[in-house]
């Protein structure tokens, strides 16, 4: 695969996941990478949070954190309106919390600057 990347925590470089687990395009208003799976170095609390503003307004979600340094790296959507329903129970990693290591050209780049090929949940 040409576009393979490993996702690292921006703060401590712990491996959080990879581009082989990408499963959807980011919705408007959210700058996230949507993944089926992440590594065991991604943890989440048992208590859900409620979105009070922005794209997650009225949604309940679990905050994802890096096990090594505690940085908030994303969320798992628990309940939402119909517009975000397809994200429920998937791992949404904040692009601004992730650094990508691109395997093909051995480059390190911010996740917000990488354009991965379009992936849909059907694929």
DOFIZA-347642 format. One record per atom (N, C-alpha, C, O, CB): residue number from 1; atom name; z, x, y. Coordinates in Angstrom, 3 decimals. Atoms other than C-alpha are relative to their C-alpha. Glycine has a CB too. Layout:
<zators>
NUM,CA,Z,X,Y
...
</zators>
This chain:
<zators>
1,N,0.000,0.830,-1.210
1,CA,0.000,0.000,0.000
1,C,0.000,0.865,1.261
1,O,0.833,1.755,1.432
1,CB,1.220,-0.939,0.006
2,N,0.175,-0.788,-1.219
2,CA,-1.116,1.366,3.336
2,C,1.179,-0.100,0.961
2,O,1.544,0.886,1.600
2,CB,-1.249,-0.435,0.704
3,N,-0.995,0.249,-1.033
3,CA,1.649,-0.158,5.435
3,C,1.441,0.057,-0.500
3,O,2.310,-0.576,0.100
3,CB,-0.252,-1.331,0.616
4,N,-1.358,-0.040,0.537
4,CA,4.731,0.665,3.337
4,C,0.957,0.718,0.941
4,O,0.646,1.775,1.491
4,CB,0.007,0.679,-1.362
5,N,-1.018,-0.575,-0.871
5,CA,7.886,1.350,5.320
5,C,1.369,-0.270,-0.591
5,O,1.570,-1.235,-1.329
5,CB,-0.100,-0.573,1.434
6,N,-1.395,0.182,0.368
6,CA,11.581,1.766,4.698
6,C,0.737,-0.346,1.287
6,O,0.525,0.287,2.322
6,CB,0.604,1.288,-0.702
7,N,-0.747,0.449,-1.169
7,CA,13.934,-0.038,7.087
7,C,1.388,0.627,-0.003
7,O,2.136,0.509,-0.974
7,CB,0.100,-1.541,0.028
8,N,-1.284,-0.682,-0.156
8,CA,16.936,1.937,8.336
8,C,0.801,-0.626,1.137
8,O,0.237,-1.162,2.091
8,CB,-0.212,1.505,0.261
9,N,-0.886,0.391,-1.090
9,CA,19.957,0.997,10.445
9,C,-0.251,0.939,1.182
9,O,-0.283,2.158,1.014
9,CB,1.504,0.040,-0.448
10,N,0.247,-0.789,-1.204
10,CA,19.286,2.165,14.001
10,C,1.178,0.929,0.315
10,O,0.990,2.010,0.874
10,CB,-0.271,-0.925,1.188
11,N,-1.211,-0.711,-0.382
11,CA,22.875,3.382,14.340
11,C,0.326,1.178,-0.918
11,O,0.677,2.257,-0.443
11,CB,1.155,-0.953,0.018
12,N,-0.462,-1.040,0.932
12,CA,23.545,5.391,11.150
12,C,-1.051,0.414,-1.041
12,O,-0.777,1.272,-1.880
12,CB,1.236,-0.483,-0.714
13,N,1.117,-0.335,0.887
13,CA,20.194,5.546,9.266
13,C,0.183,-0.447,-1.445
13,O,-0.546,0.014,-2.323
13,CB,-0.219,1.468,0.022
14,N,-0.158,0.556,1.346
14,CA,21.479,3.668,6.210
14,C,-1.238,-0.827,-0.342
14,O,-1.755,-1.548,0.512
14,CB,1.296,-0.871,-0.101
15,N,1.159,0.781,0.434
15,CA,18.603,2.159,4.193
15,C,0.424,-1.454,-0.202
15,O,1.364,-1.743,-0.943
15,CB,-0.611,0.587,-1.313
16,N,-0.308,1.420,0.056
16,CA,18.617,-1.634,4.614
16,C,-1.009,-0.799,-0.819
16,O,-0.670,-1.860,-1.344
16,CB,0.070,-0.554,1.388
17,N,1.044,0.722,0.716
17,CA,15.346,-2.673,2.963
17,C,-1.319,0.722,0.130
17,O,-1.377,1.866,0.581
17,CB,-0.126,-1.430,0.517
18,N,1.327,-0.593,-0.112
18,CA,11.620,-2.049,2.799
18,C,-1.055,-1.084,0.205
18,O,-0.789,-2.273,0.026
18,CB,-0.324,0.834,-1.251
19,N,1.072,0.933,-0.357
19,CA,8.317,-3.640,3.731
19,C,-0.572,-0.738,-1.211
19,O,-1.278,-1.729,-1.030
19,CB,-1.112,0.743,0.708
20,N,0.474,0.723,1.182
20,CA,7.547,-4.659,0.126
20,C,0.704,-1.345,-0.143
20,O,0.223,-2.218,-0.865
20,CB,0.217,0.841,-1.262
21,N,-0.764,1.249,0.062
21,CA,10.144,-7.431,0.597
21,C,-0.329,-0.954,1.149
21,O,0.240,-2.044,1.218
21,CB,1.484,0.306,0.007
22,N,0.375,0.884,-1.106
22,CA,8.537,-8.885,3.754
22,C,-0.628,-1.275,-0.547
22,O,-1.427,-1.233,-1.482
22,CB,-0.978,0.711,0.968
23,N,0.512,1.249,0.555
23,CA,7.768,-12.552,3.247
23,C,-0.373,-1.036,1.044
23,O,-0.586,-2.197,0.694
23,CB,1.007,-0.582,-0.916
24,N,0.381,0.993,-0.999
24,CA,6.928,-14.210,6.544
24,C,-0.204,0.609,1.362
24,O,0.222,1.733,1.626
24,CB,1.037,-1.076,0.083
25,N,0.229,-0.417,-1.376
25,CA,5.841,-13.933,10.148
25,C,1.161,-0.452,0.872
25,O,1.742,-1.514,0.647
25,CB,-1.334,-0.566,0.532
26,N,-1.127,0.352,-0.862
26,CA,8.461,-13.927,12.874
26,C,-0.320,-1.221,0.848
26,O,-1.420,-1.343,1.387
26,CB,0.374,1.178,0.899
27,N,0.207,1.204,-0.807
27,CA,8.901,-17.253,14.644
27,C,0.090,0.320,1.483
27,O,0.687,1.331,1.853
27,CB,1.026,-1.079,-0.369
28,N,-0.096,-0.213,-1.441
28,CA,8.511,-17.554,18.429
28,C,1.460,0.048,0.441
28,O,2.278,-0.762,0.006
28,CB,-0.748,-1.106,0.759
29,N,-1.354,-0.110,-0.536
29,CA,11.638,-16.446,20.266
29,C,0.944,0.843,-0.828
29,O,2.061,1.124,-0.393
29,CB,0.576,-1.344,0.147
30,N,-0.835,-0.860,0.846
30,CA,12.996,-14.333,17.411
30,C,-0.778,1.267,-0.332
30,O,-1.913,1.200,-0.802
30,CB,0.438,-0.741,-1.307
31,N,0.628,-1.271,0.323
31,CA,12.199,-10.653,17.001
31,C,0.647,0.529,-1.282
31,O,1.562,1.351,-1.239
31,CB,0.143,1.026,1.182
32,N,-0.605,-0.315,1.294
32,CA,12.952,-10.302,13.275
32,C,-1.053,0.354,-1.042
32,O,-2.219,-0.023,-0.935
32,CB,0.837,-1.175,-0.489
33,N,0.776,-0.238,1.214
33,CA,11.571,-8.976,10.012
33,C,0.598,-0.907,-1.065
33,O,1.804,-0.855,-1.306
33,CB,0.026,1.530,-0.440
34,N,-0.485,0.982,0.966
34,CA,11.843,-11.690,7.340
34,C,-0.223,0.546,-1.407
34,O,-1.354,0.831,-1.803
34,CB,-0.716,-1.374,0.185
35,N,0.056,-0.636,1.318
35,CA,12.671,-10.364,3.856
35,C,0.618,-0.868,-1.086
35,O,1.556,-1.625,-0.838
35,CB,0.703,1.342,0.040
36,N,-0.582,0.644,1.182
36,CA,13.322,-11.751,0.365
36,C,1.308,0.683,-0.399
36,O,2.284,0.019,-0.745
36,CB,-0.995,0.030,-1.177
37,N,-1.145,-0.781,0.461
37,CA,15.782,-8.947,-0.441
37,C,0.300,1.118,0.983
37,O,-0.566,1.555,1.740
37,CB,-0.259,0.575,-1.402
38,N,-0.445,-1.178,-0.738
38,CA,17.774,-6.199,1.252
38,C,0.851,0.831,-0.959
38,O,1.125,0.397,-2.078
38,CB,0.808,-0.395,1.306
39,N,-0.822,-0.847,0.859
39,CA,19.866,-3.332,-0.137
39,C,1.452,-0.490,0.004
39,O,1.826,-1.352,0.800
39,CB,-0.076,1.475,0.460
40,N,-1.423,0.353,0.065
40,CA,23.531,-3.622,-1.080
40,C,0.780,0.544,1.190
40,O,1.970,0.260,1.326
40,CB,0.610,0.520,-1.291
41,N,-0.646,-0.506,-1.224
41,CA,24.314,-1.801,2.189
41,C,-0.069,-1.002,1.139
41,O,0.373,-0.704,2.249
41,CB,-0.646,1.305,0.436
42,N,-0.013,1.103,-0.964
42,CA,23.714,-5.085,4.036
42,C,1.058,-0.997,-0.474
42,O,0.998,-1.492,-1.600
42,CB,-1.429,-0.684,0.133
43,N,-1.083,0.928,0.349
43,CA,26.810,-7.295,4.075
43,C,-0.009,-1.185,0.951
43,O,-0.653,-1.150,1.999
43,CB,1.375,0.710,0.040
44,N,-0.142,1.147,-0.888
44,CA,27.677,-10.693,5.532
44,C,1.347,-0.648,-0.239
44,O,1.931,-0.544,-1.318
44,CB,-1.143,-1.018,-0.213
45,N,-1.290,0.685,0.046
45,CA,30.791,-12.698,6.282
45,C,-0.127,-1.312,-0.769
45,O,-1.225,-1.847,-0.926
45,CB,0.529,-0.259,1.427
46,N,-0.022,1.288,0.686
46,CA,31.817,-15.809,4.352
46,C,-0.068,-1.177,0.964
46,O,-0.464,-2.277,0.579
46,CB,1.245,-0.110,-0.845
47,N,-0.040,1.087,-0.983
47,CA,32.175,-17.844,7.556
47,C,-1.283,-0.019,0.833
47,O,-1.664,0.998,1.412
47,CB,1.232,0.146,0.922
48,N,1.232,0.085,-0.799
48,CA,29.000,-19.098,9.246
48,C,0.296,-0.058,1.493
48,O,1.378,-0.468,1.912
48,CB,-0.814,-1.227,-0.411
49,N,-0.047,0.091,-1.458
49,CA,28.371,-18.834,12.982
49,C,-0.935,-1.122,0.436
49,O,-1.803,-1.544,-0.327
49,CB,-0.399,1.362,0.673
50,N,0.867,1.045,-0.550
50,CA,26.747,-21.477,15.185
50,C,-0.730,0.568,1.204
50,O,-0.109,1.145,2.097
50,CB,0.817,-1.275,0.394
51,N,0.804,-0.458,-1.125
51,CA,23.892,-20.612,17.539
51,C,0.246,-0.864,1.225
51,O,0.124,-2.087,1.165
51,CB,-1.482,-0.008,-0.363
52,N,-0.313,0.735,-1.222
52,CA,24.797,-21.574,21.095
52,C,-1.095,0.090,1.055
52,O,-1.032,-0.583,2.084
52,CB,1.287,0.505,0.577
53,N,1.085,-0.139,-0.969
53,CA,21.602,-20.502,22.858
53,C,-1.234,0.588,-0.685
53,O,-1.176,1.032,-1.831
53,CB,0.438,0.890,1.192
54,N,1.226,-0.617,0.480
54,CA,18.054,-19.306,22.406
54,C,-0.604,-0.708,-1.206
54,O,-0.391,-1.901,-1.423
54,CB,0.262,1.426,-0.345
55,N,0.742,0.556,1.130
55,CA,15.943,-19.796,19.288
55,C,0.912,-0.542,-1.103
55,O,0.486,-1.388,-1.889
55,CB,-0.915,1.054,-0.575
56,N,-0.920,0.449,1.040
56,CA,19.024,-20.311,17.075
56,C,0.961,-1.090,0.491
56,O,1.962,-1.369,-0.168
56,CB,0.792,1.179,-0.524
57,N,-0.841,1.064,-0.543
57,CA,20.536,-23.069,19.238
57,C,0.200,-1.112,-1.031
57,O,-0.767,-1.688,-1.528
57,CB,-0.623,-0.573,1.285
58,N,-0.316,1.068,0.949
58,CA,22.316,-25.545,16.941
58,C,-0.110,0.382,-1.466
58,O,0.210,-0.429,-2.335
58,CB,-0.885,-1.144,0.252
59,N,0.121,-0.464,1.388
59,CA,21.646,-23.504,13.795
59,C,1.322,0.617,-0.465
59,O,2.088,1.136,0.347
59,CB,-1.158,1.033,-0.137
60,N,-1.102,-0.769,0.561
60,CA,24.329,-22.176,11.483
60,C,-0.602,1.140,-0.816
60,O,-1.618,0.980,-1.493
60,CB,0.945,-0.900,-0.880
61,N,0.527,-1.195,0.648
61,CA,23.860,-18.687,10.105
61,C,1.134,0.966,-0.329
61,O,2.234,0.872,0.214
61,CB,-1.048,0.687,0.896
62,N,-0.923,-1.071,0.359
62,CA,25.621,-15.734,8.526
62,C,-0.526,1.291,0.607
62,O,-1.690,1.645,0.421
62,CB,0.160,0.126,-1.556
63,N,0.392,-1.256,-0.626
63,CA,25.560,-12.492,10.479
63,C,-0.070,1.096,-1.056
63,O,0.848,1.249,-1.863
63,CB,0.988,0.389,1.127
64,N,0.167,-1.131,0.903
64,CA,24.237,-9.508,8.528
64,C,0.441,1.273,0.711
64,O,0.122,1.472,1.883
64,CB,-1.471,0.118,-0.485
65,N,-0.485,-1.246,-0.589
65,CA,25.893,-6.129,9.127
65,C,-0.291,1.172,-0.930
65,O,-0.399,1.010,-2.145
65,CB,1.511,-0.088,0.294
66,N,0.146,-1.233,0.764
66,CA,25.333,-2.552,8.025
66,C,1.363,0.349,-0.594
66,O,2.358,0.424,0.126
66,CB,-0.548,1.170,0.896
67,N,-1.255,-0.325,0.682
67,CA,27.991,-1.667,5.450
67,C,0.583,1.328,0.515
67,O,1.803,1.479,0.573
67,CB,-0.227,0.075,-1.527
68,N,-0.467,-1.327,-0.386
68,CA,28.200,1.929,6.719
68,C,0.632,0.059,1.385
68,O,1.675,0.686,1.568
68,CB,-1.133,0.956,-0.056
69,N,-0.492,-0.133,-1.381
69,CA,28.688,1.462,10.468
69,C,0.422,-1.319,0.642
69,O,1.037,-1.311,1.708
69,CB,-1.059,0.632,0.848
70,N,-0.405,1.296,-0.531
70,CA,29.196,-2.283,11.013
70,C,-0.940,-0.611,1.019
70,O,-0.656,-1.691,1.535
70,CB,1.319,0.125,0.605
71,N,0.963,0.537,-0.962
71,CA,26.176,-2.772,13.302
71,C,-0.571,-1.324,-0.490
71,O,-0.934,-1.448,-1.660
71,CB,-1.132,1.006,0.246
72,N,0.659,1.271,0.340
72,CA,24.862,-6.356,13.357
72,C,-1.491,0.276,-0.138
72,O,-2.131,0.729,0.811
72,CB,0.274,-1.115,1.092
73,N,1.405,-0.331,0.267
73,CA,21.410,-6.020,11.772
73,C,-0.868,-1.213,-0.268
73,O,-2.070,-1.066,-0.492
73,CB,-0.088,0.927,-1.166
74,N,0.818,1.180,0.242
74,CA,20.304,-9.625,11.280
74,C,0.841,-1.207,-0.340
74,O,2.031,-1.264,-0.031
74,CB,-0.983,0.263,-1.107
75,N,-0.691,1.226,0.374
75,CA,21.192,-13.037,9.916
75,C,-0.680,-0.656,-1.199
75,O,-1.840,-0.385,-1.509
75,CB,0.047,-0.972,1.184
76,N,0.526,0.895,1.028
76,CA,20.748,-15.459,7.027
76,C,0.189,-1.403,0.547
76,O,1.321,-1.827,0.782
76,CB,0.724,0.196,-1.409
77,N,-0.065,1.354,-0.541
77,CA,19.934,-18.926,8.316
77,C,0.503,-0.953,-1.085
77,O,-0.024,-0.979,-2.197
77,CB,-1.390,-0.454,0.533
78,N,-0.568,0.950,0.956
78,CA,22.025,-21.606,6.615
78,C,-0.518,-1.418,0.262
78,O,-0.955,-2.105,-0.662
78,CB,1.537,0.024,0.072
79,N,0.545,1.311,-0.341
79,CA,21.013,-24.764,8.472
79,C,-0.707,0.092,1.350
79,O,-0.330,0.877,2.220
79,CB,1.122,-1.082,0.033
80,N,0.828,-0.067,-1.207
80,CA,18.459,-25.417,11.174
80,C,-0.803,-1.283,0.135
80,O,-0.762,-2.159,-0.729
80,CB,-0.944,1.231,-0.036
81,N,0.967,1.080,-0.158
81,CA,15.968,-27.866,12.559
81,C,-1.204,0.282,-0.884
81,O,-1.290,1.334,-1.517
81,CB,-0.430,-0.156,1.483
82,N,1.165,-0.137,0.879
82,CA,12.680,-28.387,10.759
82,C,-0.901,1.171,0.386
82,O,-1.606,1.715,-0.464
82,CB,-0.806,-1.279,0.015
83,N,0.869,-1.096,-0.441
83,CA,10.927,-25.726,12.870
83,C,0.367,1.350,-0.625
83,O,-0.504,2.202,-0.795
83,CB,0.055,0.115,1.506
84,N,-0.428,-1.262,0.607
84,CA,12.995,-22.909,11.295
84,C,0.424,-0.158,-1.459
84,O,0.958,0.778,-2.053
84,CB,1.144,0.589,0.795
85,N,-0.463,0.280,1.363
85,CA,13.649,-24.517,7.896
85,C,-0.520,1.013,-1.018
85,O,0.177,1.325,-1.983
85,CB,-0.427,-1.393,-0.412
86,N,0.570,-0.953,0.953
86,CA,11.355,-22.035,6.124
86,C,0.761,1.321,-0.042
86,O,0.570,2.107,-0.970
86,CB,-1.447,0.263,0.344
87,N,-0.778,-1.240,-0.028
87,CA,13.754,-19.211,7.098
87,C,1.322,-0.097,-0.757
87,O,1.978,0.916,-0.995
87,CB,0.271,0.393,1.424
88,N,-1.307,0.177,0.650
88,CA,16.771,-20.691,5.317
88,C,0.119,0.867,-1.243
88,O,-0.790,0.936,-2.071
88,CB,0.222,-1.473,-0.370
89,N,-0.360,-0.856,1.135
89,CA,18.395,-18.311,2.835
89,C,-0.823,1.283,-0.113
89,O,-0.740,1.973,-1.129
89,CB,-0.142,-0.776,-1.264
90,N,0.725,-1.269,-0.011
90,CA,16.063,-15.429,3.743
90,C,0.743,0.982,0.914
90,O,1.539,0.573,1.760
90,CB,-1.483,-0.202,0.475
91,N,-0.636,-1.039,-0.804
91,CA,17.178,-12.131,5.284
91,C,-0.866,0.282,1.224
91,O,-1.994,0.758,1.096
91,CB,0.220,1.298,-0.833
92,N,0.711,-0.231,-1.256
92,CA,16.125,-11.910,8.935
92,C,0.628,1.193,0.687
92,O,1.745,1.101,1.196
92,CB,0.039,-1.259,0.922
93,N,-0.518,-1.233,-0.585
93,CA,16.564,-8.360,10.226
93,C,-0.472,0.125,1.441
93,O,-1.664,0.009,1.726
93,CB,-0.444,1.227,-0.823
94,N,0.330,-0.166,-1.411
94,CA,16.712,-7.830,13.991
94,C,-0.841,1.259,0.182
94,O,-0.425,2.350,-0.208
94,CB,1.285,0.070,0.862
95,N,0.856,-1.162,-0.225
95,CA,13.840,-5.559,14.988
95,C,0.670,1.052,0.891
95,O,0.445,2.249,0.717
95,CB,-1.313,-0.439,0.625
96,N,-0.631,-0.978,-0.892
96,CA,15.963,-3.977,17.721
96,C,1.175,0.730,-0.648
96,O,1.764,1.615,-0.028
96,CB,0.472,-0.689,1.258
97,N,-1.056,-0.696,0.743
97,CA,18.543,-2.906,15.096
97,C,-0.561,0.881,-1.111
97,O,0.192,1.512,-1.853
97,CB,0.973,-1.008,-0.592
98,N,0.661,-0.658,1.132
98,CA,15.994,-1.326,12.743
98,C,-0.926,1.131,0.475
98,O,-1.633,1.012,1.476
98,CB,-0.802,-1.030,-0.820
99,N,0.967,-1.088,-0.144
99,CA,14.139,1.978,12.608
99,C,-0.819,0.014,-1.295
99,O,-0.263,-0.134,-2.383
99,CB,0.717,1.409,0.270
100,N,0.883,-0.013,1.175
100,CA,11.137,2.181,10.253
100,C,-0.474,1.421,-0.294
100,O,-0.859,2.165,0.607
100,CB,-1.216,-0.934,0.218
101,N,0.618,-1.242,0.465
101,CA,10.084,5.194,8.232
101,C,-1.280,-0.394,-0.712
101,O,-1.240,-1.023,-1.770
101,CB,0.963,0.827,-0.948
102,N,1.303,0.330,0.575
102,CA,6.358,4.840,7.526
102,C,-0.361,1.048,-1.044
102,O,-0.498,2.230,-0.728
102,CB,-1.097,-0.083,1.103
103,N,0.193,-0.935,1.101
103,CA,5.652,6.383,4.134
103,C,-1.321,0.752,0.062
103,O,-1.352,1.958,-0.185
103,CB,0.089,-0.730,-1.295
104,N,1.324,-0.630,0.056
104,CA,1.921,7.082,4.464
104,C,-0.102,1.202,0.921
104,O,-0.539,2.276,0.508
104,CB,-1.075,-1.008,0.359
105,N,0.140,-1.107,-0.947
105,CA,2.088,9.206,7.595
105,C,1.329,0.664,0.339
105,O,1.392,1.490,1.250
105,CB,-0.650,-0.491,1.266
106,N,-1.318,-0.614,-0.137
106,CA,5.788,10.136,7.358
106,C,0.479,0.002,1.447
106,O,0.942,1.018,1.966
106,CB,-0.028,1.420,-0.535
107,N,-0.427,0.152,-1.394
107,CA,6.572,8.825,10.835
107,C,1.207,-0.919,0.080
107,O,1.388,-1.811,-0.748
107,CB,-1.150,-0.550,0.870
108,N,-1.124,0.874,-0.301
108,CA,9.720,7.269,12.225
108,C,-0.357,-0.742,1.285
108,O,-0.734,-0.131,2.284
108,CB,1.356,0.809,0.144
109,N,0.409,0.821,-1.143
109,CA,9.078,4.378,14.612
109,C,0.927,-1.217,0.095
109,O,1.464,-1.682,-0.911
109,CB,-1.498,-0.448,-0.135
110,N,-0.819,1.188,-0.198
110,CA,10.999,1.473,16.115
110,C,-0.689,-1.207,-0.627
110,O,-1.909,-1.350,-0.538
110,CB,0.265,-0.243,1.505
111,N,0.569,1.171,0.682
111,CA,10.523,-1.765,14.176
111,C,-0.762,-0.897,0.963
111,O,-1.745,-1.526,0.572
111,CB,1.104,-0.803,-0.686
112,N,0.679,0.854,-0.980
112,CA,9.515,-3.585,17.361
112,C,-1.400,0.495,0.330
112,O,-2.192,-0.245,0.914
112,CB,0.818,-0.082,1.271
113,N,1.318,-0.569,-0.302
113,CA,6.481,-1.293,17.631
113,C,-0.929,0.030,-1.206
113,O,-2.056,0.518,-1.113
113,CB,0.158,1.398,0.538
114,N,0.812,0.001,1.217
114,CA,5.209,-1.786,14.070
114,C,-0.586,-1.379,-0.212
114,O,0.126,-2.378,-0.105
114,CB,0.835,0.429,-1.230
115,N,0.650,1.266,0.347
115,CA,2.689,-4.503,13.213
115,C,-0.329,0.028,-1.481
115,O,-1.283,0.678,-1.907
115,CB,-1.288,-0.240,0.857
116,N,0.256,0.077,1.424
116,CA,2.907,-5.269,9.529
116,C,-1.072,-1.026,-0.270
116,O,-1.228,-1.960,0.516
116,CB,1.273,-0.338,-0.767
117,N,1.034,0.999,0.322
117,CA,0.045,-7.159,7.844
117,C,0.627,-1.382,-0.128
117,O,1.789,-1.517,-0.511
117,CB,-0.741,0.374,-1.311
118,N,-0.479,1.383,0.077
118,CA,0.375,-10.937,7.961
118,C,0.380,-0.332,-1.440
118,O,-0.373,-0.067,-2.378
118,CB,-1.079,-0.991,0.520
119,N,-0.511,0.410,1.304
119,CA,2.447,-12.261,5.066
119,C,0.498,-1.420,0.154
119,O,1.126,-1.765,1.154
119,CB,1.139,0.959,-0.520
120,N,-0.539,1.359,-0.041
120,CA,3.200,-15.863,4.264
120,C,0.896,-0.208,-1.201
120,O,0.819,0.544,-2.173
120,CB,-1.134,-1.059,0.027
121,N,-0.902,0.271,1.114
121,CA,5.840,-17.343,2.005
121,C,-0.766,-0.344,-1.266
121,O,-0.251,-0.144,-2.366
121,CB,0.951,-1.131,0.355
122,N,0.805,0.343,1.183
122,CA,3.058,-18.540,-0.318
122,C,-0.432,1.248,-0.740
122,O,-0.560,1.230,-1.964
122,CB,-1.233,-0.820,0.399
123,N,0.434,-1.240,0.641
123,CA,1.963,-14.955,-0.963
123,C,1.146,0.650,-0.718
123,O,0.976,1.709,-1.321
123,CB,-0.590,0.963,1.018
</zators>
